[in-house]
Amino acid sequence: MKTAILGGGLSGLALARLLHERGDEVVVLEAEEQYGGLCRSRTENGFTFDIGGSHIIFSRDKEVLMFMRRMIEGNEQQNDRNTKIFYKGRFVKYPFENGLFDLPAEDRFFCISEFVKNLIAVEKGEVPAPENFHEWICYTFGKGIAECYMVPYNEKIWKYPTEQMSLHWVDGRIPRPPVDDVIKAAVGIPTEGYTHQAVFSYPLDGGIEALVRAIAKPVEPFIRTNFRITEIRKSGGQWQIGNGAETIKADRIISTIPVQHLLAALSDVPEEVKAACDALTYNSLVCVNIGVKGSVPNYSWLYIPDPALGKTNRISFPSQYSRHVAPQGHSAILAEITHQPGDAVAHMSDAELVREVTGTLAAMGLATPENITYTSVVRQPYAYVVYDIRYQENIAKVREYCTAAGIPLVGRFSQFEYLNMDGCLRSVLDFVRQYPA
Ligand SMILES: Cc1cc2nc3c(=O)[nH]c(=O)nc-3n(C[C@H](O)[C@H](O)[C@H](O)COP(=O)(O)OP(=O)(O)OC[C@H]3O[C@@H](n4cnc5c(N)ncnc54)[C@H](O)[C@@H]3O)c2cc1C
């Protein structure tokens, strides 16, 4: 019984490994020249950058975290998170609610008084239950934290009005601090939020790709790269998967590729399902990689909610995660700009994007043009699932169709869920446990 795994990102590779380990015959079909998907890294001029945006290894899920750390054993650097939000020229501790003391006094007062007033109103039942993401933010944090950080940052990363986003996904994804912690933070007693990420791991060598390489090692002979799936058919009980030049046959398939690519390769998809799939919203990503001479501030990464500071939503400092990702005497900076497919950012040239980011870095006092020794730009068409208000209705139609067609969906853009690496690996482990041999 041969299983074809569509897509060779983290999910596809982990599936292949676990199925192979239990004796199944597998083949992984990957469109790109190099497997790894969003977890690929590139080394140039002595700098290693993650090309799907800055990645770190962390999880609440102990089994998955142990698996990831075992994979990079002997090649791991553990780090304490030191993340800030750049707010009115200040570096405010992350999460924002734990950093209120770092705010200018008026803003601190605005945030804490609105937080408390809102809490009382909610307790008294005066605030209706939230029905969209924007309402959830105000209901949970009050108007102050919402206006100063939560709304501007979320609109910058999602490129979507928060009023038009669903709220079904926020629990567990967005830190929700105890009331005491917010009050302590406002009066200057240090508190930590999002604690399962307070310590994180990163490969010493090879960037995040070292993790997927370690996972893929036992199944490398079964990975076909440069195989972009364009056609999937079932005939006589067998699947035929084609790339326009060649057809691979398999008894079963598991898809980890974006649902948009999967449905495009299938014939006879009902119009209603196609329309639901087309309506699913996602963001693309531009990564601008910068190498600088000298050091950078001792931060892990920075969130930049202020639209006046340009298009960059997050800046990371990978040379703080691993001392091996930049040449001696140099540091690495990775700027992320999310955007909607086909929008103005998608049409910016690499040179324009580098100028955009170096302008932001200079305005923030993080790097000057004279210190920059290396730049490159990488684009990812599929980066973030956006949970718009009709998401659940649309994804349900797509999933129902795929289930009926006998195509299991595993992975970030296949399940079309905001899954981090740990979420993908959890899906893989759970899937393999119930997948008949
Ligand atoms: C900016 C950013 C930062 C992130 N940071 C973190 C982090 O710090 N920690 C964390 O845990 N997670 C992080 N993640 C999430 C993590 O990247 C994903 O959870 C994970 O990489 C998803 O793996 P996947 O295999 O499901 O999908 P993908 O990596 O998207 O893999 C899908 C694969 O399918 C291939 N494919 C697509 N179409 C076809 C086709 N037609 N034929 C054949 N192959 C095809 C693609 O080339 C790709 O290799 C981050 C994501 C982003 C965007």
The ligand as a Gaussian input file, in Angstrom:
#p B3LYP/6-31G(d) Opt

LIG

0 1
 C        6.192000      34.714000       9.197000
 C        6.020000      33.369000       9.819000
 C        6.641000      33.091000      11.012000
 C        6.445000      31.849000      11.626000
 N        7.079000      31.622000      12.804000
 C        6.891000      30.457000      13.433000
 C        7.564000      30.207000      14.668000
 O        8.315000      31.042000      15.173000
 N        7.350000      29.002000      15.279000
 C        6.509000      28.078000      14.745000
 O        6.334000      27.023000      15.375000
 N        5.888000      28.274000      13.577000
 C        6.048000      29.436000      12.894000
 N        5.440000      29.658000      11.695000
 C        4.547000      28.616000      11.141000
 C        5.289000      27.526000      10.347000
 O        6.031000      28.106000       9.306000
 C        4.244000      26.582000       9.747000
 O        3.407000      26.081000      10.754000
 C        4.843000      25.374000       9.015000
 O        6.011000      25.693000       8.323000
 C        3.802000      24.829000       8.041000
 O        4.282000      23.656000       7.413000
 P        3.396000      22.931000       6.313000
 O        4.187000      21.784000       5.820000
 O        2.040000      22.664000       6.831000
 O        3.190000      24.011000       5.149000
 P        4.243000      24.614000       4.113000
 O        5.515000      24.899000       4.782000
 O        3.515000      25.716000       3.420000
 O        4.492000      23.409000       3.096000
 C        3.665000      23.137000       2.006000
 C        4.548000      22.582000       0.912000
 O        3.725000      22.249000      -0.211000
 C        4.443000      22.614000      -1.392000
 N        3.469000      22.790000      -2.474000
 C        2.555000      23.764000      -2.641000
 N        1.866000      23.571000      -3.779000
 C        2.342000      22.433000      -4.338000
 C        2.011000      21.706000      -5.511000
 N        1.081000      22.109000      -6.374000
 N        2.713000      20.566000      -5.778000
 C        3.672000      20.130000      -4.919000
 N        4.017000      20.787000      -3.789000
 C        3.362000      21.925000      -3.509000
 C        5.138000      23.916000      -0.994000
 O        6.215000      24.192000      -1.872000
 C        5.588000      23.593000       0.422000
 O        6.871000      23.009000       0.458000
 C        5.620000      30.865000      11.034000
 C        5.018000      31.138000       9.803000
 C        5.208000      32.373000       9.192000
 C        4.562000      32.666000       7.874000

